[in-house]
Amino acid sequence: MDLINLRQLANLTYHDPEVVLKKLREIEYSLPPRNTTDLARRLRTNGLKSWHETRLAAVFCVGMTSLIGLKIWFAHSENQDYDFVTMWREDESTKFCPVQLKEVAPHDLNPHASIEDVFQSLRRYGDSSDLVVAVSISQQTTFDPSCLKIPKDLTVKEFWVFGTLAPDQSKWALWGDFTLGDRNWGHTFDYPSE
């Protein structure tokens, strides 16, 4: 990543993903059940789309923080081929990483959505050797990472999959990095709570 891009990334506003998720959960629990549609509660309306993406970005960062043991922050940035940027401190230096967020939509919104569709959508990015891809599986399904076939022509830095393991979304899992071949282990983590 060149110096100009690093300066741009350093000037973004970064958020603590745990704080964001706790606030979103607090809002969710405070919504009146009778006056709130299911789509609004799930942040699935056009007006709430950015909050849905914020939630997924924050969940991914909490999972990565849990996995690697370093606090990861995030900032929105859709000015190029990514949706958000992660930031963390390691060895007394600040690191940045652009992340493209993709989603396998729930069956009620798109009954034909699949992770293979995600691969097709990534082809338009060409050489994305600095890009991390994080795919949220938002379907009630069983995910078997050993069955995932990554196209050989996919040129991304890292490829991760994450999804909830519990109906109340209190428990999540993160699988990857799938660019490492057979190292497709999973890691479980909890949704932040008070």
BELZIUR-V50229 format. One record per residue. RES is the residue in three letters. PHI is phi in radians with two decimals (999 if undefined). OMEGA is omega in degrees with one decimal (999 if undefined). D_FIRST is the distance of its C-alpha to the first C-alpha in whole Angstrom. Layout:
RES,PHI,OMEGA,D_FIRST / RES,PHI,OMEGA,D_FIRST
This chain:
MET,999,-175.7,0 / ASP,-1.38,-174.5,4 / LEU,-1.10,179.4,7 / ILE,-1.12,178.1,8 / ASN,-1.12,178.7,6 / LEU,-1.09,177.7,7 / ARG,-1.11,178.4,10 / GLN,-1.09,-180.0,11 / LEU,-1.15,-179.8,10 / ALA,-1.17,-177.8,12 / ASN,-1.54,177.0,15 / LEU,-1.28,176.5,16 / THR,-1.63,-176.4,19 / TYR,-1.72,-176.5,19 / HIS,-2.13,174.6,22 / ASP,-1.36,-175.1,24 / PRO,-1.09,179.6,24 / GLU,-1.15,178.8,28 / VAL,-1.11,179.7,29 / VAL,-1.06,-178.0,28 / LEU,-1.16,177.7,30 / LYS,-1.12,178.8,33 / LYS,-1.14,178.9,33 / LEU,-1.10,178.7,33 / ARG,-1.17,177.9,35 / GLU,-1.08,177.7,38 / ILE,-1.15,179.9,37 / GLU,-0.99,-178.3,38 / TYR,-1.25,-178.5,41 / SER,-1.54,-179.9,43 / LEU,-1.20,177.3,43 / PRO,-1.22,-174.4,46 / PRO,-1.05,-176.1,47 / ARG,-1.31,-175.1,49 / ASN,-1.76,-177.1,47 / THR,-2.08,178.4,44 / THR,-1.28,177.7,43 / ASP,-1.05,179.9,42 / LEU,-1.12,178.3,39 / ALA,-1.16,179.6,38 / ARG,-1.07,179.5,38 / ARG,-1.57,-179.8,36 / LEU,1.05,-174.5,34 / ARG,-1.91,175.5,34 / THR,-1.64,179.5,35 / ASN,-1.02,-179.9,33 / GLY,-1.19,-178.4,34 / LEU,-1.86,-176.8,32 / LYS,-0.99,-178.1,29 / SER,-1.14,177.1,27 / TRP,-1.24,176.5,28 / HIS,-1.10,178.9,28 / GLU,-1.14,176.3,25 / THR,-1.07,-180.0,24 / ARG,-1.08,179.9,27 / LEU,-1.11,178.2,25 / ALA,-1.07,-179.8,21 / ALA,-1.15,178.2,23 / VAL,-1.07,178.9,25 / PHE,-1.03,-179.3,22 / CYS,-1.15,175.9,21 / VAL,-1.11,177.7,24 / GLY,-1.11,179.1,24 / MET,-1.17,176.6,21 / THR,-1.05,179.3,22 / SER,-1.11,-177.6,26 / LEU,-1.25,-172.3,24 / ILE,-1.70,176.2,22 / GLY,1.40,175.4,24 / LEU,-2.05,-179.1,21 / LYS,-1.17,179.8,21 / ILE,-1.95,178.1,19 / TRP,-1.85,179.0,19 / PHE,-2.46,176.9,18 / ALA,-2.43,175.4,17 / HIS,-1.30,176.5,18 / SER,-2.89,-179.0,16 / GLU,-1.89,-177.4,17 / ASN,-1.51,177.7,15 / GLN,-2.41,-176.9,13 / ASP,-1.63,178.5,14 / TYR,-2.48,-176.5,14 / ASP,-1.76,177.7,17 / PHE,-2.66,-178.9,16 / VAL,-2.16,174.3,13 / THR,-1.72,178.7,14 / MET,-2.43,175.1,14 / TRP,-2.68,177.7,16 / ARG,-1.86,179.5,17 / GLU,-2.57,-179.8,17 / ASP,0.91,177.0,18 / GLU,1.08,174.1,19 / SER,-2.29,179.8,15 / THR,-1.69,-179.1,13 / LYS,-1.96,178.3,11 / PHE,-2.25,177.6,9 / CYS,-2.60,175.6,9 / PRO,-1.32,-177.5,10 / VAL,-2.26,172.9,14 / GLN,-1.65,-179.1,16 / LEU,-1.69,176.1,19 / LYS,-2.20,-178.6,22 / GLU,-2.47,167.6,26 / VAL,-1.65,-170.7,29 / ALA,-1.13,176.5,32 / PRO,-1.06,-178.3,35 / HIS,-1.03,-178.7,38 / ASP,-1.22,177.6,40 / LEU,-1.67,178.6,37 / ASN,-2.67,-175.7,36 / PRO,-1.14,-177.5,38 / HIS,-1.83,-177.4,37 / ALA,-1.10,179.4,33 / SER,-2.61,178.5,31 / ILE,-1.19,176.1,28 / GLU,-1.10,175.1,29 / ASP,-1.07,178.4,28 / VAL,-1.09,178.7,25 / PHE,-1.02,179.1,24 / GLN,-1.07,-178.6,25 / SER,-1.19,-179.1,23 / LEU,-1.36,-178.8,20 / ARG,-1.07,-176.6,21 / ARG,-1.29,-177.8,20 / TYR,-1.47,178.6,16 / GLY,1.09,178.8,16 / ASP,-1.41,-179.1,13 / SER,-2.15,-172.9,11 / SER,-1.18,175.5,10 / ASP,-1.72,-171.2,7 / LEU,-1.67,171.8,10 / VAL,-1.75,177.7,13 / VAL,-1.94,177.5,17 / ALA,-2.08,-177.2,19 / VAL,-1.91,175.3,23 / SER,-1.60,173.4,26 / ILE,-1.62,-175.5,29 / SER,-1.80,-179.7,31 / GLN,-2.06,170.8,35 / GLN,-1.38,-176.0,38 / THR,-2.69,172.5,37 / THR,-1.80,179.9,37 / PHE,-1.86,177.3,33 / ASP,-1.92,-176.3,34 / PRO,-1.07,-179.6,30 / SER,-1.22,179.6,32 / CYS,-1.56,-177.9,33 / LEU,-1.32,179.9,29 / LYS,-1.88,-179.8,28 / ILE,-1.40,177.4,25 / PRO,-1.03,-178.1,25 / LYS,-1.14,-178.6,24 / ASP,-1.59,177.7,22 / LEU,-1.38,-175.7,19 / THR,-1.93,174.6,16 / VAL,-2.16,-178.6,14 / LYS,-1.20,179.8,12 / GLU,-2.51,178.8,15 / PHE,-2.37,-177.2,18 / TRP,-2.12,175.4,21 / VAL,-2.23,176.3,24 / PHE,-2.49,179.9,26 / GLY,-2.97,-178.9,29 / THR,-1.43,178.9,32 / LEU,-1.88,-175.3,35 / ALA,-2.22,179.4,38 / PRO,-0.99,179.1,40 / ASP,-1.53,178.5,39 / GLN,1.04,178.2,35 / SER,-1.48,-178.0,36 / LYS,-2.14,-177.6,34 / TRP,-2.25,174.5,31 / ALA,-2.38,178.8,29 / LEU,-2.27,179.8,26 / TRP,-2.10,176.0,26 / GLY,2.53,-11.8,23 / ASP,-1.30,-174.7,20 / PHE,-1.29,175.8,22 / THR,-1.30,-179.5,20 / LEU,-1.55,178.1,21 / GLY,1.41,-174.1,25 / ASP,-1.35,-179.6,28 / ARG,-1.45,-178.3,26 / ASN,-1.97,-178.5,26 / TRP,-1.16,178.3,28 / GLY,-1.99,179.4,29 / HIS,-2.39,178.8,29 / THR,-1.72,178.7,31 / PHE,-2.68,-177.7,30 / ASP,-1.75,170.5,32 / TYR,-1.17,-177.6,32 / PRO,-1.05,176.4,32 / SER,-2.41,-179.4,35 / GLU,-1.17,999,37
